[in-house]
Amino acid sequence: MSEELTNTDPTSTDPASTDPTGADLTSQEVDLLNSMFDLARDGGTERLTAFVDAGLPVNLTNAKGDTLLILAAYHQQADTVAALLGRGAETERVNDMGQTALAAAVFRQNETIVRALLAAGADPEGGRQTPVSVAEYFQLPAMTQLLRAGGDAG
């Protein structure tokens, strides 16, 4: 979960020349957007939410389909997850590997983040690699129980 924005124009030699929508971006703009993913990973909640509040899409997605929420959940940044959820981050976004933020939190066995995502409406059966199947595959009975209880277990 570390690939960042890259050029999607196969004819371009400049990796920062375009975004997936076709809008021209400078290398500085691409660097700024990529730094948002670092803030999500590192728990830079205050700075990240300042950018979101100023207009950065809360569901910004990198080249691998990872949203800010997926990265924050995977890297166990509970405050960042809560802040993104409070700003409308979609819990059902699925990355290129079929994973949701809830599946990432289950894999990392982070009960606090799992509960927050479930409270925000995350689906335990969402994505190609569902949170329930992740818990079962990796033999995480506490996570399976929490998912089946909808976050009320414990």
N, C-alpha and C positions, 0 to 999 in steps of 0.2 A: 504494500500500500504506500508506495513512495513515488511512483511516476507522476510527473507534473504535466502542466499544459505543454503541448507540443504542437508543431505545425501540422495541419491536416491537409494542406495543399501539396500533393505529390510532385508538382512541378516546381515548387519553390525550393531555394537553397538556404533560405533564412528560416531557422526553426522558430523564430518569434514573429514571423510576418503576419500570420492570420490566426484567428481563433476558429472554433468549430462552426460559428455562424457566418463566417466569411468576412467579419469586420477586421480591418487592419489594426494591428496592435504593435506598438514599439517594443523593443526588448525590455525597456524599463517598466512598461505596463505589464508585460508577461512576468517579469521578476516580482512586481508588486503582488500580482494575483497568486503566484506560487508561494509567496511569503505568507499568504492567508492560510494555506494548507499547513505550513509550519506552525503558525499560531494555534491552529486547531489541534495539531499533534502535541504541541508543547504546553498546552493549557494557557495560552496567552489570551484569556477570556476578555479582559477589559479592552485590550487593543483590538481584538477581532470584532467584538460587538460594537465598538465605535465605528469600524468600517461598515458593518452591516447596518447600523443605524443611519449611516450617511449614504446608503444606497447599494452597497455590495450585496449581490443576491445571496440570501441565506442558504440557498441550495446550490451554491457554486460547486461545480464538479470538475475533477481533474481528468486527465487523459485515460485513466483506468476506471472511470465512473465513480470514484470515491467522492462522496460529498464531505463537506466540513463536518457534518454530524457523524458520518461513518468513521472518519479519521479520529475525531475526538472520542468516540466510543471505544474504538480499537485501542487507542493509547491511554485509556482509562482516565480521561479528563472530565470528571463528573460535573464540575462547575461550568465548563464549556458546553457540555451536553445540555445542561439545564438552561443555560443562556440561549443556546441555539433553538431549543424547543420553545422557549418563551417568545422567540421571534418568528415562530412559524415554520421551522425546519420540518421537512416532510420525513416521517419515520419510514415510509415504504419505498424510498428510493433504493434501487438495487444497483450495485456496482457490476463491473464486467465479469466478475466471478460468481455472480448470483447472490451476493451477500448484502444484507441490510445492516443498519447500525445495531439492531437488536441481536442479530447473529454474531456480530463482532463482540458485543458486550458479553454474550453467553460464552463464546469461546474464551474470552479473558476472565470469565467467572467473576464479573464485577456486579454484585448484587445491587448496589446503589444505582448504577446506570441501567441495569435491566429493569428495576422497578420504575425508574423515571420514564424510560421508553414505553413500558407497558401502560403507565398512567397517561401517557400522551397518545395512546391508541395504537401503538406498534402491534403488528400481527405476528404471533408466535409461529404461524404457518406461512409467513410471507417470504418471497424470494425463492430462487432455485435451491439454495442451501438454506433451508428453513432453520430458524433458531431451535425448534424442537429437534430436528434431525441432527444439528450440530451437537446439542446436549447429549443426545442418545449415542451418536457415533463416538464422541470423546468420553463417554461414560461419566457424565456429570449429573448425577442423580439430583443434587440440590437445585441445579439449574432447571432440569426437567420438571421437578416439582413446582418450582417458582413459576415457570411458564404455564404449566397446566392450571395453576391456581390464579393466573392472571395478575401476578404480583402480590397476592394477598397471603402467600405462604410465609411462615416463619415466625 
